[in-house]
Amino acid sequence: MRMTKRIPDFNYLVKVLKREPTDRPVMFEFILGEEKEKLLVGKTYDVSTDLNRNITRIKAFTNAGYDHCPILIKGAEFPRKLDEHENVQTKSLNAGSTIIDRDSFLRYQWPDVSNCDFSLIAKAGKFLEGNMKFIPYSYDGILENAIGIVGYENLCYMLYDDEDLFADIFEKIGSITMEYFEKCLEYDEVGAILCNDDWGFNSQTMLPPHVLRKYVFPWYQKIVKSAHDKGRLAIVHSCGYYHDIIDDMVDMIQFDGKHSFEDNIYPVEKAYQDLKDRIAILGGLDMNFLTYKNSEEVYQRSKKMLALTKQGGYALGSGNSIPDYVPDENYLAMLRAGIEK
């Protein structure tokens, strides 16, 4: 389903990330659900191979009017212990427990970035239209992967019971994540990177800010510097409470844009007013709002958001992603607002 004849031009997203005004609305999205991709590409939907999956995603993002396309290179996933009692529709922060002590740390099968086929970026890049660029992301972030292989409660106890092991886990995950992004940045088809790592609950960070500053943020500081040194930009996708660490995101790590906002934590309209002079704001239309309101309400809030942000530094999109449960008509209403001048 072709929404627009707009030719993708990543320079528009660059302007947003540099907090400069643009002569047309710019949109940003991280993940589209399978049914949403089918909606956008119709009968050409094909995910039979990794290459075809990415060609399909390129078509979907192009047809929707985006100037970018996200890409994930497989092979750097951190193996996790499966919980047979876990509901497949939920994600327990206490599942995992693959590493419980020094011995299990030494036995753990750490991913080898050399197993990743980064040439997929160039192969799929041949199908990019106009001046569209890829934005690579990783399979979860540094903190998320630590929680995934240790378990949230276990990780919290480990910080006090065996801080050396705690530190070694983050050192290992951080170095692998950095190597992954550095490999992605070798390709001209990449315009920016997206560091996806959830750091907060609704009212506080998942680990104390001083712990994040010691074990998590220095790795992202290095990753973002690597992107900037290569003339690329860096986006953070992080859910949850962020007020105690926003200075770290902006001043220490120096992310160019922030994605993921929730109305019950801090509405994107307020976030933009607070942060517009410091960091670009991406997306932000709350998931519950997109799901439960009608299409006209989605359209009107989208238009108001675009009017509020005419001075620059904003791209229209969801607060998190567009899963299949978001009504098609609501998603299309948001896209319609973003296509109109």
N, C-alpha and C positions, 0 to 999 in steps of 0.2 A: 504494500500500500504506500504509494508515494505521496508524501505530505507537501512537498515543496520542490521547486526547481533550483533552490538556493545552492550555489556551488560552494563547497566547504573551503574555508580559508582560516587556517590555524592562527594567522596573524591577529584575527579578532579576539581569540582567546588569550593570546599574548598581551594584547592591550588591556583586557580585563585583569589579568594577573599582575600587570604593571600599574593597575588602578587608573587607567586612562579612559576617557569617554570614547564610545564607538558610535558610528552612524547608523547602526542597526542593533537590535537585541542580540545577545549571545546566550546560548544555552549550554548547560553542562549536566551530564549524568554519569554516574559511576557504573551501575549494573542495570541491565534490562532483563526481565524475566523471559523465559522461552516463548511464552505465548505473545508477549509484546514484540519480540523479534519476528515471530510469524505474522503478526498483524502488519508489521512494517515492510516485510519483504515478500509476503505471499507465497506463491508456489516455488520461488527460488530458494526457500529455506532448506539448508543442507548443513548438517553437522557430522557428517560421516567420517571426517578426518579433522585433525587439528587445523589444517590449512583451510578446509571448507568451513569450519566453524568460524574462523576469523574473517573469511570472505563474507559470510552471512552477517556477521556483526558489523563489518564495514558498510554493507548495504543498508542495514537497519539504521545505523547512526547517520548515514548520508541522507536517507529518505526522510528521517525525522527532522533534519535541519541542523545537526551538530557539526562543529568544525573539527572535532577530534574523535578518536575511537580508542577505547581501552583495550589493552591486550595483556594476557597472562601467559607466561612461558612455563610450561610444566617441567617437573623434574627436581624442583627445590623444595618440595613439600616435606615437612617434619613428621615422620611416622608417629602415629598416636595409638594408644591402646583403645580398642573398641569396647564400648560399654553395651553389652547385650540388653541391659535393662533400660537404656536411655530411649526416650521417645524420639523417633526420627524427625519429628517436627520441632523439637526443642534442642537447645545446646547447653548442656550443663557446664558450669565453670569449674565444677569439682571432678569431672570425668578426666581421664587421661592417666595420671599417675604412672607414666612409663619410667620416669626418673624419680626415684625415691631416696637415693643415697649415692655416695661416691662410686660404688661398684656398678650400679645400674647406669650411672653417667658414663663410665668408661666402656660399658657394653653397648650403649645406645648407637644405633645406626644413623649417624648424622648425614643429612643430604649432601650430595656432591654436585656443586653447580656445574661441573664439567659434563654432567649428564643432561643438562638442559640444551635443547636445540634452539639457540638464539637466532639461527638463520631463518627461522620462521618469520621474524620481523621483516627481513628483506623480501622473503617470498610473498608474504601477505601484503607487504607494502606496495607491490606492483598493482594491487587492486584499489589502492587509495585514490579517491577522486579529488580533483582540484588541488588545493594545498592542504588537504587533511593530513594530520599527523597522529601517530600513536601516542598513547599515554600508558606505559607499562605500570602494572601493579604487582604485588607479590601475593602468594597464598598466605593470608594473614600477616600480621606485623610482628615486631620483636616481642612485645609484651603478650600479645595474643598467643603466639607460638609457645612462649614460656608457660603460660597458663595451660595451653593445650597438652603439653607433654609432662607437666608436673601436677596439674590440678590447682585450682585457685587457693583453697585453704592450705594445701600442702606447701605452696609457694610462699604464702604469708608466714607459716611456721618456719620454713627453711631460712627466711631472712634473719631470724633470731637464733635458730638452732645451729645453722651451718652457713654463715654468710659467705664463706669462701666458695662453697659449692654453688650457692645462689649467684655469686659473681661470675663463676666459670660458665654457668649455663647462659647467662646474658652475653658473655664474651663470645661464646660459640655461636649463638643465634645471631648476634649482631654482626659478626664478621661474615657469616654466610649471606645474610640479607644484604650487606653492603656489596659483596662480590656480585650478587645477582643484579643489583641495580647498575653497577659499573659496567657489566657486560651489556645490559640493555642500552646504556648510553653510548655505546660504540656505533650505533646505527643512526644514520641520518634521518630515517623515517620516524624517529622518536623526537617529539617536541617538548615533552615534559615528563616527569615521573609522578606517580601518586603513591604516597606512603600511607597504607591503610592499616591502622592500628588503634583499637578502641582503648581509651585511657580513663574513662569515667563511668560512674553510675549516674543516677539522676541528681544526686546532691553532693557528691564528693568524687575524688579521683580513686581509681582502683587500688593504687598503691600510694603512700604518702608522697607529696610532691618532691621532697628531698631525695627520696629513693629513686623516683623517675629521673631526676636530674643527675644522679650518680651512675645509674645502670642502663637507662634507656635512651635518654635524650642525646648523650654524646655520640651515639651511633647515627642518629638521624642528622645531627649537626654535620657529621662527616659525609653522609650520603647526599645531603642537600648541597654542601660545598662542592662535591664532585659534580653534581648536576650544573651548578652555577659556573664552575670552572670550564665546563664544556658548552657554555652558552645556552643551557636549557633551564627550565623553570621547575619548581617543585610544589606539589600540593599535598596537604595532609587531609586524609579522611579519618576522622576520629569521633566516635559517638560519645555522648554523655557530658557530664559537667566538665567545664574547662576553665572557669574563671581564675583558679589558683595557678594555672599553668599557661595562660595565654601569653604572658610575657616571654616564657621560654619558647613557645612556638614562633613568636614574631622576632624577638631580639636575639635569642641564643641560637636556635636552629635556623631561623630566617626562612621559614616557608613563605612562598609567594601567595598562596591561597588556602583557605580553610573550607572544608566540606563536611556536612552532617550537622544538622540543627533540629531541635525538637521544641515544639511550642511549650510543653510542660517544664522544660528546663530554661530556655530563653528563646523567644520567637526571633526568627531571622530578621525581621524588621528592626528590632532593637539591636541585634548583633551588628547589623550593617551600620546603624547610627554610631555605635560605640567604636567600631573597628575600621571604618571605611578609610581612614587616613593611615592605617598601619598594615592591613592585609586584605587581599581580595576575598569576597564572600561568594561562595558558590552554592547554588541550589537553595535549600532551606524550607521549601514548602513541606510542612509536617506530614508524615506518613498517615496519621489518623485523619487529618484534614483531607488529603488526597483520596482516601478510601471512603470516608463516610459523608462528605459533602457532595452536593450535586455539581454537574459540570459547569454551570453558570457561576457558581460561587468560586470554583477553582479558577475559571477564566478571569473573573473580576479581581481576585487576590493577586493573580499573576500580573495583570495589567497595572495594578496599584504598586506592586513591588518594582516593576520596571520603571514606572514613573518616579518612584522614590529614589531610584539608583541611577538616574540619567547622568549624574556627574562622573560615573564610571566605577569600576571595581566590583561589578556584580554580573553573574551569569545565572539565568533562570533555570531552576530544576527542583527536584525533590530534596527533601531533607536527608535522604539516605540512598534510595534506589527505587526502581519501578518493578516490584514483584508482580506476579500474575494476578494477585488478588486486588490490585488497584483497578477500578473499573476502566475499561478502554476509553469510554467517553470522557472520563476525567483526565486521563493522560493526554488524550488528543486535544482537550481544551487548553491544557497548559502549553502544549506545542503550538497551538494556533496563536496564543498570546505572544509566544516567542518568535514566530515567523513574521507577524505583522510589524510594520515600522511604526 
